[in-house]
Amino acid sequence: MTRVHLHRIAVGLACLTLAHGLASAQVPPEVGGVRFASPDTLAWDPASGADDYNVYRGLESQLRAGAPLRCHGDEISDTTFVSPDAPGPGQAFLYLVTAESAAGEGTPGADSGANERALLGRCDAVVRDHALLRIGFGPDEWTRDRLEALGLAGYIDEQLAPHPSRRAPSSRRGSIRSRHPTRCPS
């Protein structure tokens, strides 16, 4: 039996209930039944416990040379995905679908040698980093400048122990206090 501990936190005028110790979700199993429903629509069987799916793709020639599959579609809520791009002459795309839940991304499966299939980054991380770079907030901008200014050791020190003048005011007081305490309803 799983124990559940509930804690109420009062912040301003809002109350938030947090639950600790809930039964943990599991990552979904390997996705099966991957096929083409039409010339440009990939389809697959639903995976138990999946919230969404990720689609990976690679050229057959690159995979034979050892290159991993790349993220091609992230956070797909349905069990189909349209991929209108056609490979070049004499080439073929290979596709892989993984399922994802609150507990994380499921397995990409195993190759013929019983090794987990290689992916060039998980879709969530790749898409997040790509979006940050596109809007100008990627690690290439600020991090590069800070590394140049501080050196690696100085940058790590700054990240682990920021200067007191740059800390949030509540961290200098040692505790968080509300000017207007709020009572949460029972």
Secondary structure, 3 states (H helix, E strand, C coil): CCCCEEEEEEECCEEEEEEECCCCCCCCCCCCCCEEEECCEEECCCCCCCCEEEEEEEEHHHHHCCCCEEEEEEEECCCEEECCCCCCCCCCEEEEEEEEECCEECCCCECCCCCECCECCCHHHHHHHHHHHHCCCCCCCHHHHHHHHHHHHHHHHHHHCCCHHHCCHHHHHCCCCCCCCCCCCC
